[in-house]
């Protein structure tokens, strides 16, 4: 049922043989991901500014992402393995400067010293290091982050006055916001027993930070919410706010993000898991982490609501299986919890990020279908009223995650103006059917987070994930109430995650600007920019463009830090 909302490709070229020299996706240039930065820009350089960048924007847009795919004659095989590169666009009084610098991780330093890849990554097996015996690798299982990769190339987040770059390993790197110099390496396992944590914490208006991690105890792995209280060196102390046992003890679920509403932590346990056995074997044999992932297609997705006051599980909801990376927003309304999330039918898009797949995408008729995702809305009834008569109909939900299951035809969702539904099954579980928010692939979604994170909202901003679109380099604004969207794009230009900044005298949710970094394709490698768009209309207000001494790859996530 859910697959009907995530559109299949209907392009005739998928069903036709690929002709020699033909490009199936002529408007998409995958080289924006596969280029490597060969020379850091440590001292800020000035850009060429056109239009008008509002003078009230004063601060730094900090970005993180893949920076280098090769050491000597060896190359990484997966995009997520590339050495982390920080970018900084410093904005002041309408002027912008640019810098970029590698994070001095142990992995980066070891690879650079050896001039070959000596640390195994997510999708790349390294040349064995003669200094690392099998016994060393076995011992390191009990100290995550100290022998394996500590590459931190996903995101940037503040912890109080400190800024950190990190990924989903337990290791984070504190860096200087102006020079981008690496200052400190912090292993969250040593402090809190975390073996994995989300790349997207929730930063609250009162300074508290919540993040989802995974801990392991004698009873098995648990999803663990940590709460970091405001204060100096905020990241040094935290308390457990909630825990939830994994569905399968030897196959904990993979989660890149999680949701928070006024009263609940929202955990979406998709059937993509990490096999504990495979992970241990891979660690000992020096195999990539990617080989430990397992997709249980025949099992449902579980949605857990944990009480923010007590930390206990209050509700569990079910849906058809789907894969996701990013939650857009969650909020409560009239005894319902609304979960907006960017969904895929399965995790094939992770395979699309292998370097070989990126380089061969133009001859792969299935590539766009593998990357096909859509933003969906699930509505979860918090006080479900059963129908007066328990009449059941046969539908395509799975009993015990496998067989056909009958459920009550009475829709438990009572909110108006929505196509989302929820039904009570004969096993007394609630199954949810989502509605489509936008018939475009949307990724790296952002909202007016400071005012509307965890609250009812109307707009989110994203970049296109449809490689077969007329222009894959598109910024999208979606109105979740009217189910409409507007877009901004430019030929051969690829924007990053759009970040909303509210105007000083804002009168509405979308009163402000959207800023994003830019790179260009088709050989224009030493070219990077910053664009400022009106958040209401997505009309361009101004931009700064820079020409750098070496190629600039596309980045992933980041944060805007106001000038103090």
C-alpha positions, 0 to 999 in steps of 0.5 A: 500500500505504501509503495503506491505513494512512492512513485515508480519511474515511468520513463520509457528509457527504463524499458529500452536498451541503453544506446552507446554514449547515451545518458539516461539522466542528462541533467544530473552530474554525479561528479559533484560527489566524486571529486576530491579537495586537493588543497585546503582554503585555510585563510578566508577568500573573498567572493564575487557578490551579486544581488543583495544579501540582507545585512541582518544576516551575520554569522557563519554557515558551517558545512560538513561532507565528503572531501577526499576519496583517495590516498596515494593509489588507493580510493574509497569505494563508498561516498560515506567513506570520504575524508570529512571536509568542513566548509565555512561561509562567513557572512557579515554586512552583506559580504561573504568569505569562504574557507575549507579544511579537513578534520584531523581525525585519526583515520585521516592522519593515518591514511595521509601518513601512509599515503594509502587507505589503512582504515576500513570504512563503511563501504571500503576495506583497507589494506591490512595494517601490519601493526594491527593484529587480529587480537588488536581488532578483537580487543577493539570491539570492547572499545568502539571508536579507538581502532576502527574509523573515526571519520566524522563527515556527516554533520555539524551541531552546537553543544552550548558554545562548542561546535562539533563535527560527527557522524554515527560513530561514538567519536565527535570532533570539536573544532574552531568556528573561525579557523576550522582547526580541529581542537579536541577528539571526544569518544562518547562511548568512554563517557556514556557507553554509546556505541552509535548515535544519531547524526541529528540531535534536537537543540531546544530553545532553553539550551538542552540537547537530546540525542538518540544513541544505542547502548548495550547491556546484559539484556541486549541493545537499547535505543537510548535518549540522552539529555545534555543540560545547558552549561559550559562544556555541555557535552561532558555530562548527560542523563538518560531520558528514555530507553527502548529495547530493540525489536530484535536483540541481534539485529538492532534497527538503523536510525539516522534521525528521530522525532520529538513532540511536546510529550513524546520521543518518536523512534521509527524502527525500520526493518533495516538492521545491523546484524550483530554477528555479521558486524563482529565478524566483519570487525575481526576480518577487517570488512566494511560495516556496510556488509552488516546491514540486513533489510527485512522486507517482510517485516513492518516498520514500528513507530515507538512513542516514549513519554518525555516525562517518564521515559517509558513506552506509551504507544507502538504503531505499525506500517508497511516497511519503508526506509528513511534517513530524515524525519521532517517534523513531529507534533501533536494535535487533537489527540493525534501525533503527526509524523512527517518523514522522507520515505523510500520503499527500501534502502537501495539508495545506500547502494547508489552511493557507491562510487562505481554506482555514481560513476555508472549511473548514466547507463543504469536504467534502474538508478533513479528508481533505486533513489526514488523517495517521497515525503509522507505524513503518518497520523498516529491516534493517541486516544483511539475510539474503536468502531461500534461494530467490529467488522473486519476486512482482509487487507495487505497488512502482515500478521506477525509481520508476515501473513495477511491480517484483517483489520477494522474498516473504521478509520481511527484518524479523526483529523479533518483534511487528511488522507492519512488513516489508521486502523485497528487490526484483529491482533489489537495493533494499530496500522497506519497508512500515510498520505503524500505531502509532495510528489517530488523527491525531497531530502535533507529537509529543514524547517523554521526549527527554533519556532516550530520544531516539535510543533504544528507547522506549515512549511519545510524546505528540501533539495531534490532527490530525483536524479531523473528530474528536469533539474535535479539541483532544485530547492523545494518549499513544501506547504504541508497544509495545502500540499503545494510546492514552489521551487528554485533551480539553475542549470548545472547548479547543485544546492546543498541542504537549505537552512531557514533563517528568521527575519529579525521582525518576523510576522509569519512562519516563513518570514525570513530567508533560506541559505544554501551552499552551491557547487557546479557540475560539467567540469566547473569543479573549482567553483563554490557559492552561497545563495540567499533566497526569500523564504516566502517565494524562493526568489533569489536575493543575492549570492557570493561565488568563489573560485578555489585552488582545487575542486570542491565536492558537494556537502551534506549537512551543516549549521548556521551560527550567528555572530556574537 
